[in-house]
Amino acid sequence: MKEESFQVKYEVYSFNELPDAIQHLVSNAKEASNKAYAPYSQFYVGAAVKLQSGATYSGNNQENAAFPSGLCAERVLLNYVHANFPEDKPIALAIAAKKNTEFTKEPVTPCGSCLQVMAEFEAEWNKELDVYLYGENKVFHVKGVKHFLPFLFKSDFLVSKA
């Protein structure tokens, strides 16, 4: 038996320590959470992405009474961006969540489905995502989905190798 491990790397900031452009992106994610449709969970998530062109887009979670028909903010946003601007690679992605009317004190990570979608787009764009997770007490900066999901499912698995 051989034991191995992964190292998870991330940075921790206060909101005020973030560069102005990232503060603006996080603020966009927070604003997007206000437009989320979450009548069942009361868990409102907003996401914002800045693209290489300088354009910024936001999205939010959309629940549905017929679970699991709803979509998370990250998937709403990234699928929209990829469908409409497939050549415009993201520079940074910010995510903010609140329960009822209060933002979470600690950063909330994307779910496994969102991480898998993020990993797919990292492969498509040949670029790791700079992800900023907002919490009232701190903001995490994580470079690349591999730090969230080290055993992610890769498209290489679908290719037969002789």
Beta strands, then each sheet from edge to edge (+ up, - down):
strand 1: 11-13
strand 2: 43-51
strand 3: 56-60
strand 4: 90-99
strand 5: 102-103
strand 6: 130-134
strand 7: 139-143
sheet 1: 1+ 7- 6+ 4+ 2- 3+
sheet 2: 1+ 7- 6+ 4+ 5-
end
